[in-house]
Amino acid sequence: MCYQIPALLRSKLTLVVSPLISLMDDQVSTLKGVGIPAEYIGAGVRVDQALALIRADKLRVLYITPEMCSRVPEFFSQIRECMPINNGSNGSIDQWAG
């Protein structure tokens, strides 16, 4: 998928919002299978666990559902706050409108 390329080319976190849980599960399994640290919030991974992985710089791709975005409005602020410092600058969240 097109969002995997930035995750492979950049050392920053790639956040993917998808309504398809089965797709997220499949993609996480595939990415982990090729050595890319990925998780999705849902099956066994809570928000606080995902944030801890981001703080520890142990996550390259994080999948969340649109419902998660609306249910936890402070989630994006928390991600910005805990992103690891990379090359002397804070990480950022790219926002694409489609």
Buried (B, 14 or more C-beta within 10 A) or exposed (E): EEBBEBBEEEEBBBBBBBEEEEBBBEBBEEBEEEEBBBBBBBEEBEBEEBBEBBEEBEBBBBBBBEEBEEEEEEBBEBBEEBBBEBEEEEBEEEEEEE
